[in-house]
Each structure stands twice: as C-alpha cells, then as structure tokens.
C-alpha cells in the first residue's frame, strides 16, 4: 500500500473574487461615490445660497442703515426753508451734486432759489433692465451743518478794516487764524446772520491772516458753482443790483441805510454786528452703473466725515440693483390732477407744480439687492427687496389724523 506524500514545492491554488463579485463591488462603489458626490454638491449649493443670501442681506442692511442715519439728521442747523442760492440777473445754474452733468432744479414759483435740506432726484439715476420692464433709479442729496468740525459757528469779523469784501470776481471774509486752520479749499460754508444766509465754496485760505477767499469761476474748488457775487447800487433803491444775481449772494447779508440830501436819496450798506460761519456737509446717494456690480455710492463734499479732497466717493454697499426714494408731502401732493394723502410717492413729478422740497415730511427707501453670480444648482439669481421709512427730524411734522391741522415746527 502506497502512502501519498505532500510536495511542499508545489503551491496550492490561491482563492479570489469571481468576475460577478468584482462587477458587483465596482457597481456598489460607483453608487456610493455618486451618492457622496450628489450630497457634497447639494451641500455646496446650499452653502452658496446661504452665503449669497447673507451677503445680499448684509449689503442691504448696511445701505439702508447708512442712508437712514444721514436722512434722519439732515438739515441740522439749516435755516427753515433752506439756504438761498444765487438767482436772477446774471446768475448761472447751480450744479447738482451728482457725477453726471446736471443743474440744480429751478424754483417752482417765486423769484428766489434755495438749497433745501433734501434734494430729490426722481428717475435721475441709471435704469435697471431694458425696454418696457426697465426700472428707473433715484438720486437723493442732503445737507446739514457739520457739528464735529472745529470751524462750526465761527465768528466772522464785520468791523473795519477786516470786514468782508465783495467784487464781481471774488469775496473774502476774515476769521481768527486758529479757525482758518480748520478750513481747506473746497469746503462749503454757510454764512448766516439774524435775517439771511448764503452758501459759498472756499477757494483759498490764509492761515496767518485768517482771510478766506471765495473766487467766482473756481472750477477746481467750487464744484457747485455757488461762488457768484452781486454788486449793489448805492442809488435810491436799496439792494438794487448793478451786476450779478439779484438774490442769494453774500451781498444780501448786509444792512441798507438810506439818506436823502437835496432831494437825492443814496444807499449805504453795512455788515451786521454778528455774522457766523458754518461748515456744511453735503451727501449724495446714487447707484454707480460704471461697475459690473451696481454699487450704492455715497458722494460727499469737502469736510464731510473725513473727506480731505473737494469731493469723495465711497462705496456703501455692493450689488444694489434698485434705489427708489419715495416721499410723504404735506400739504398733500397733487399727482395726476388728484390730491393724494401724504403717503409715499415718487417726487418731484411734472404733475405736481405746487409742492417744494420743504414739504417733505417722511422718506421711504426701497432697495433691491442681488447676488453677484447665479446659483450653481438652478442658475438663478437671488435678490431681495427691503424698505425703510425715515422721518426727517429737522423738517416740519404733519398731523396724520387731521391733515388740515396747522403744522407744528420741530
């Protein structure tokens, strides 16, 4: 009987996966990989939506908060009715504080022109969209006294030989050398006495003598064109103008004294005992259409919150597609021939020929923000609209329960 022996040099066949098992494992792996990819993609899309929504909301809140703050404090220490501007005679149009070339709105009636606390610009901004679906955007400007400036409420010398001087090409005032050090060319200044006021733009400053000069035609520092001067007649008619605008200039801050001798009446002019200078802040909000993303831009004048040049532009928020400003007016505006209650309306319009900017009581801001890219999943843009109503603290209020009630000044 033979005995079977084991040959260690001959290996045993190795065990492994069959083709069916291999294909099944590969299919399961691909399925798991696909599910993982879909899950990661969904998470990525969700993160993109959440981030985009957060960005839009943050930009809208920043834009509304900053505009609301400036609107609520607009008009601080500005005379009720606004600041007189050069008008009549040889006066030239005052430029609107806006990057494109445009003029300040002419007065709706009367023989004078004022810089109001709020300068409405209905439909003056770039349009969003095209054709019949295009949405017009608005521009709004506001002024107020810069309370943080050390130049605020600076006394102007009105006694000889340092009293203000006026010619057809320039005017000067004299303040203390210390006060002059707080002013730079381009600064807007309101001069005000007990009865009148005017607006000027600084052309040059002498910090040794305290002389501040305002020059006519100074296109570098006087961007609005407010430096216009009147030469007053010394004849029988007080404040008659021999050259220059017939109202709204520094000349009309003087007091007229008439004397008659041998049947001839002459007029002499003198400066009031108290004449005060105020630094004026001017802010304009508009949408900048020159960038791929329509940015809400804040254009500020010299001396406004650290602006060290004649004018400064700062981006307030990104991706703002629509800026529309609506106004509550009292007395109610007449729109399309119908007197409306003082609710939010686009203004000014050609159908309202009676209201002025001084009738604004409340401002309602409407903004639409949009993401800077389409969503990865659905290729859709995400947008959101926000509104906010702001009461202008330094204008009159109206009684909403009795629209015929008399106005109560703030």
C-alpha positions as CSV (number, residue, x, y, z in Angstrom):
1,X,0.0,0.0,0.0
2,X,1.5,3.2,-1.1
3,X,1.4,6.4,1.0
4,X,0.5,9.8,-0.5
5,X,3.2,12.4,0.2
6,X,2.8,16.2,0.2
7,X,5.1,18.1,-2.1
8,X,5.9,21.5,-0.4
9,X,7.4,22.9,-3.6
10,X,4.0,22.9,-5.4
11,X,1.8,25.8,-4.3
12,X,-1.9,25.4,-3.7
13,X,-4.3,27.4,-6.0
14,X,-5.0,30.9,-4.5
15,X,-8.6,31.8,-3.7
16,X,-10.0,35.1,-5.1
17,X,-13.1,37.1,-6.4
18,X,-15.1,35.9,-9.2
19,X,-16.0,38.2,-12.1
20,X,-19.5,38.6,-10.8
21,X,-18.3,39.6,-7.4
22,X,-15.9,42.1,-8.8
23,X,-18.5,43.7,-11.0
24,X,-20.9,43.9,-8.1
25,X,-18.3,45.6,-5.9
26,X,-17.5,48.1,-8.6
27,X,-21.1,48.9,-9.1
28,X,-21.7,49.4,-5.4
29,X,-18.6,51.6,-5.2
30,X,-19.7,53.8,-8.1
31,X,-23.2,54.1,-6.5
32,X,-21.7,55.2,-3.2
33,X,-19.3,57.6,-4.9
34,X,-22.3,59.1,-6.9
35,X,-24.4,59.5,-3.8
36,X,-21.5,61.1,-2.0
37,X,-20.9,63.5,-4.9
38,X,-24.6,64.4,-5.0
39,X,-24.6,65.0,-1.3
40,X,-21.5,67.2,-1.5
41,X,-22.9,69.1,-4.4
42,X,-26.2,69.7,-2.6
43,X,-24.3,70.9,0.5
44,X,-22.1,73.2,-1.7
45,X,-25.2,74.6,-3.4
46,X,-26.9,75.1,0.0
47,X,-23.8,76.8,1.3
48,X,-23.7,79.0,-1.8
49,X,-27.4,80.0,-1.4
50,X,-26.9,80.7,2.3
51,X,-23.7,82.8,1.7
52,X,-25.3,84.7,-1.2
53,X,-28.4,85.4,0.9
54,X,-26.3,86.6,3.8
55,X,-24.2,88.8,1.5
56,X,-27.3,90.4,0.0
57,X,-29.0,90.9,3.3
58,X,-25.8,92.4,4.8
59,X,-25.4,94.8,1.9
60,X,-29.0,95.9,2.1
61,X,-28.9,96.4,5.8
62,X,-25.6,98.5,5.5
63,X,-27.1,100.6,2.7
64,X,-30.4,101.3,4.5
65,X,-28.8,101.9,7.9
66,X,-26.3,104.5,6.5
67,X,-28.9,106.3,4.3
68,X,-31.4,106.3,7.2
69,X,-28.9,107.8,9.6
70,X,-27.9,110.6,7.2
71,X,-31.5,111.3,6.3
72,X,-32.6,111.5,9.9
73,X,-30.0,114.1,10.8
74,X,-30.2,116.0,7.5
75,X,-30.9,119.7,7.9
76,X,-29.3,120.2,11.3
77,X,-28.9,123.9,11.9
78,X,-30.0,124.7,8.3
79,X,-32.5,127.6,8.2
80,X,-36.1,126.5,7.7
81,X,-36.7,126.7,4.0
82,X,-33.1,126.1,3.1
83,X,-30.1,128.2,2.1
84,X,-30.6,131.0,-0.5
85,X,-28.7,130.4,-3.7
86,X,-27.7,132.9,-6.4
87,X,-30.7,133.6,-8.6
88,X,-31.9,136.1,-11.1
89,X,-29.9,138.7,-13.1
90,X,-26.8,137.2,-14.5
91,X,-26.9,134.1,-12.2
92,X,-25.7,130.9,-13.7
93,X,-27.3,127.5,-12.9
94,X,-26.1,125.7,-9.7
95,X,-24.8,122.2,-10.5
96,X,-26.4,119.3,-8.9
97,X,-24.1,117.3,-6.6
98,X,-24.0,114.2,-8.8
99,X,-21.3,112.7,-11.1
100,X,-23.2,113.4,-14.3
101,X,-23.7,116.9,-15.6
102,X,-27.0,118.3,-14.4
103,X,-28.3,121.6,-12.9
104,X,-30.0,122.3,-9.7
105,X,-33.8,122.2,-10.1
106,X,-35.2,125.7,-10.8
107,X,-37.8,127.1,-8.4
108,X,-41.3,126.0,-9.0
109,X,-42.5,129.6,-8.3
110,X,-41.3,132.9,-6.9
111,X,-38.2,134.9,-7.6
112,X,-35.6,133.1,-5.4
113,X,-33.8,129.7,-5.3
114,X,-32.9,127.8,-2.2
115,X,-30.7,124.8,-1.4
116,X,-33.2,122.6,0.6
117,X,-32.4,120.1,3.2
118,X,-33.3,117.3,0.8
119,X,-32.7,117.5,-3.0
120,X,-34.9,114.8,-4.6
121,X,-33.8,113.3,-7.9
122,X,-36.7,111.2,-9.1
123,X,-35.5,109.0,-12.0
124,X,-32.1,110.7,-12.4
125,X,-30.1,107.5,-11.7
126,X,-29.3,104.7,-14.1
127,X,-32.1,102.4,-15.3
128,X,-32.1,98.7,-14.3
129,X,-33.2,96.4,-17.1
130,X,-34.3,97.4,-20.6
131,X,-37.4,98.0,-22.6
132,X,-40.8,98.1,-21.0
133,X,-39.5,96.3,-17.9
134,X,-36.8,98.9,-17.2
135,X,-36.8,100.3,-13.7
136,X,-35.6,103.8,-13.1
137,X,-33.5,104.6,-10.1
138,X,-33.3,107.7,-8.0
139,X,-30.7,110.1,-6.6
140,X,-31.0,112.0,-3.3
141,X,-28.8,114.7,-1.8
142,X,-28.9,116.2,1.7
143,X,-27.2,118.9,3.6
144,X,-26.5,119.8,7.2
145,X,-24.1,121.6,9.4
146,X,-21.0,119.5,10.3
147,X,-21.3,119.5,14.1
148,X,-18.0,117.7,14.5
149,X,-15.9,120.4,12.8
150,X,-13.9,122.8,14.9
151,X,-14.9,125.5,12.5
152,X,-18.6,125.2,13.4
153,X,-20.2,128.5,14.5
154,X,-17.1,130.6,13.8
155,X,-17.5,134.3,14.2
156,X,-16.7,136.4,11.1
157,X,-15.1,139.8,11.6
158,X,-17.5,142.5,10.4
159,X,-15.6,145.6,11.5
160,X,-13.2,147.7,9.5
161,X,-10.6,147.1,8.2
162,X,-11.3,143.3,8.3
163,X,-14.9,143.3,7.3
164,X,-16.0,141.1,4.3
165,X,-15.1,142.3,0.9
166,X,-17.0,141.8,-2.4
167,X,-16.2,142.3,-6.0
168,X,-17.6,140.8,-9.2
169,X,-14.9,138.1,-9.2
170,X,-14.3,137.3,-5.5
171,X,-15.4,137.8,-1.9
172,X,-13.4,137.4,1.3
173,X,-14.2,137.0,5.0
174,X,-11.8,137.2,7.9
175,X,-11.8,134.8,10.9
176,X,-9.3,134.1,13.6
177,X,-6.1,132.4,12.4
178,X,-6.9,129.4,14.5
179,X,-10.3,129.0,13.0
180,X,-8.9,129.4,9.5
181,X,-6.6,126.4,10.2
182,X,-9.7,124.2,10.3
183,X,-10.8,125.1,6.7
184,X,-9.4,123.8,3.4
185,X,-10.2,124.8,-0.2
186,X,-13.4,123.1,-1.4
187,X,-15.2,123.3,1.9
188,X,-18.8,124.5,1.7
189,X,-19.5,127.3,4.1
190,X,-22.8,128.9,5.1
191,X,-22.7,132.5,6.3
192,X,-25.6,133.5,8.4
193,X,-26.8,136.5,10.3
194,X,-30.2,137.1,12.1
195,X,-32.1,137.6,8.8
196,X,-30.4,135.9,5.9
197,X,-27.8,133.3,4.8
198,X,-25.8,132.3,1.8
199,X,-23.7,129.4,0.6
200,X,-20.1,129.7,-0.6
201,X,-17.2,127.3,-1.5
202,X,-13.7,128.1,-0.2
203,X,-11.1,128.8,-2.9
204,X,-8.1,129.6,-0.7
205,X,-7.2,130.1,3.0
206,X,-4.6,132.3,4.6
207,X,-3.9,130.7,8.0
208,X,-1.7,133.6,9.1
209,X,-4.2,136.5,8.5
210,X,-7.4,134.4,8.8
211,X,-8.6,135.6,5.3
212,X,-10.8,133.1,3.5
213,X,-11.3,133.8,-0.2
214,X,-14.2,132.7,-2.4
215,X,-13.5,133.0,-6.2
216,X,-16.0,133.2,-9.0
217,X,-15.4,130.6,-11.7
218,X,-13.2,128.4,-9.5
219,X,-13.9,125.1,-11.3
220,X,-11.4,123.2,-9.0
221,X,-12.9,124.0,-5.6
222,X,-16.4,125.3,-6.4
223,X,-17.9,122.3,-8.0
224,X,-21.5,123.5,-7.5
225,X,-20.9,127.0,-8.9
226,X,-22.2,128.8,-5.8
227,X,-19.5,131.5,-5.8
228,X,-21.4,134.2,-7.6
229,X,-21.4,137.8,-6.4
230,X,-23.7,140.8,-6.7
231,X,-22.7,144.5,-6.9
232,X,-25.3,146.6,-5.2
233,X,-26.4,150.1,-6.3
234,X,-25.9,153.0,-3.9
235,X,-28.8,154.8,-5.5
236,X,-32.3,155.4,-4.3
237,X,-33.4,151.8,-4.5
238,X,-32.0,149.6,-1.7
239,X,-30.5,146.3,-2.8
240,X,-30.8,147.2,-6.5
241,X,-28.2,145.2,-8.4
242,X,-25.9,146.8,-10.9
243,X,-24.3,143.4,-11.8
244,X,-24.6,139.8,-10.8
245,X,-27.5,137.8,-9.4
246,X,-30.5,139.6,-7.9
247,X,-30.7,137.4,-4.8
248,X,-29.0,134.7,-2.8
249,X,-25.4,136.1,-2.6
250,X,-23.2,137.3,0.2
251,X,-24.2,140.9,-0.7
252,X,-27.7,140.5,0.7
253,X,-26.4,139.8,4.2
254,X,-25.7,143.5,4.6
255,X,-28.0,146.1,6.0
256,X,-29.1,149.1,3.9
257,X,-29.2,152.6,5.3
258,X,-30.7,155.4,3.1
259,X,-30.2,159.1,3.4
260,X,-31.7,161.9,1.5
261,X,-29.8,165.2,0.8
262,X,-31.0,167.9,-1.5
263,X,-33.7,165.6,-2.9
264,X,-31.2,162.9,-3.7
265,X,-31.5,159.5,-1.9
266,X,-28.4,157.4,-1.5
267,X,-28.0,153.9,0.0
268,X,-25.1,152.8,2.1
269,X,-24.5,149.2,3.1
270,X,-23.0,147.9,6.4
271,X,-22.3,144.5,7.8
272,X,-24.3,143.1,10.7
273,X,-22.7,143.0,14.2
274,X,-23.0,139.2,14.3
275,X,-22.1,137.1,11.2
276,X,-21.4,133.4,11.8
277,X,-19.8,130.8,9.5
278,X,-20.9,127.2,9.5
279,X,-19.2,124.2,7.7
280,X,-21.7,122.5,5.5
281,X,-21.8,118.7,4.9
282,X,-23.4,117.6,1.6
283,X,-24.1,113.9,0.8
284,X,-25.4,112.4,-2.4
285,X,-26.5,108.8,-2.7
286,X,-26.8,107.1,-6.2
287,X,-26.2,103.9,-7.9
288,X,-22.9,103.6,-9.8
289,X,-23.6,101.9,-13.2
290,X,-20.0,102.1,-14.3
291,X,-19.1,98.9,-12.4
292,X,-20.2,95.3,-13.2
293,X,-22.0,95.3,-9.8
294,X,-24.2,98.3,-9.3
295,X,-22.8,99.8,-6.1
296,X,-24.6,102.2,-3.9
297,X,-22.2,105.1,-3.8
298,X,-22.0,108.0,-1.3
299,X,-20.6,111.2,-2.7
300,X,-19.6,113.6,0.0
301,X,-18.3,117.2,0.0
302,X,-15.1,118.5,1.5
303,X,-15.1,118.4,5.2
304,X,-17.8,115.7,5.4
305,X,-16.7,112.9,7.8
306,X,-13.0,113.0,6.9
307,X,-13.2,113.8,3.2
308,X,-9.9,115.5,2.6
309,X,-10.5,116.4,-1.1
310,X,-13.0,118.6,-2.8
311,X,-15.3,115.6,-3.1
312,X,-15.0,112.0,-2.1
313,X,-16.8,108.9,-3.3
314,X,-17.2,105.8,-1.1
315,X,-18.9,102.5,-1.9
316,X,-21.6,101.9,0.8
317,X,-22.9,98.5,-0.4
318,X,-22.3,96.1,-3.3
319,X,-24.8,94.6,-5.6
320,X,-27.7,97.1,-5.2
321,X,-29.7,97.0,-8.4
322,X,-32.5,99.4,-7.5
323,X,-32.7,102.5,-5.4
324,X,-36.0,104.3,-5.3
325,X,-36.9,107.1,-2.9
326,X,-40.5,107.9,-2.1
327,X,-41.7,110.9,-0.2
328,X,-44.6,111.9,2.1
329,X,-45.5,115.5,1.5
330,X,-47.6,118.0,3.4
331,X,-49.6,119.7,2.1
332,X,-50.5,116.6,0.1
333,X,-49.0,116.5,-3.4
334,X,-51.2,116.8,-6.4
335,X,-50.4,113.8,-8.6
336,X,-52.0,113.4,-12.0
337,X,-54.6,116.0,-11.1
338,X,-55.7,114.3,-7.8
339,X,-54.7,115.4,-4.4
340,X,-53.1,112.5,-2.6
341,X,-52.8,112.0,1.1
342,X,-49.2,112.4,2.4
343,X,-48.2,108.8,1.7
344,X,-45.2,107.6,-0.2
345,X,-45.0,108.9,-3.8
346,X,-42.2,109.3,-6.4
347,X,-41.4,113.0,-6.4
348,X,-40.9,115.6,-7.9
349,X,-43.0,115.0,-10.9
350,X,-44.3,117.2,-13.7
351,X,-47.8,116.7,-12.5
352,X,-47.1,118.3,-9.1
353,X,-46.5,122.0,-9.6
354,X,-47.2,123.3,-6.1
355,X,-45.1,121.3,-3.6
356,X,-41.5,122.2,-2.7
357,X,-38.7,120.2,-1.1
358,X,-39.6,121.9,2.2
359,X,-42.9,120.0,2.2
360,X,-41.2,116.6,2.6
361,X,-42.1,115.1,6.0
362,X,-41.0,111.4,5.5
363,X,-38.8,109.5,3.2
364,X,-39.3,105.8,2.3
365,X,-36.3,104.0,0.9
366,X,-36.8,101.0,-1.4
367,X,-33.8,98.9,-2.4
368,X,-33.3,95.7,-4.2
369,X,-30.1,93.8,-3.8
370,X,-28.9,90.9,-6.0
371,X,-26.1,88.3,-5.8
372,X,-23.0,88.7,-7.9
373,X,-23.4,85.3,-9.5
374,X,-26.1,82.7,-10.4
375,X,-26.8,79.8,-8.1
376,X,-24.8,76.8,-9.0
377,X,-27.8,74.4,-8.9
378,X,-30.5,76.3,-10.7
379,X,-28.6,79.1,-12.5
380,X,-30.9,81.6,-10.9
381,X,-30.1,85.0,-9.4
382,X,-31.0,85.6,-5.8
383,X,-32.5,89.0,-5.0
384,X,-34.3,90.7,-2.1
385,X,-36.2,93.9,-1.6
386,X,-36.0,96.0,1.6
387,X,-37.9,99.1,2.6
388,X,-37.5,101.6,5.5
389,X,-39.3,104.8,6.4
390,X,-37.3,107.7,7.8
391,X,-38.8,110.8,9.4
392,X,-36.7,113.9,8.8
393,X,-36.1,115.3,12.2
394,X,-35.3,118.8,11.1
395,X,-38.3,119.5,9.0
396,X,-41.9,120.1,10.0
397,X,-44.2,117.3,11.0
398,X,-47.8,116.8,9.9
399,X,-50.7,115.5,11.9
400,X,-51.7,112.3,10.1
401,X,-55.0,112.2,12.0
402,X,-56.0,115.7,10.8
403,X,-54.4,116.6,7.6
404,X,-55.9,120.1,7.7
405,X,-54.4,120.8,11.1
406,X,-51.8,123.5,11.3
407,X,-48.1,122.5,11.0
408,X,-46.1,122.2,14.2
409,X,-42.4,123.0,13.7
410,X,-39.8,120.7,15.1
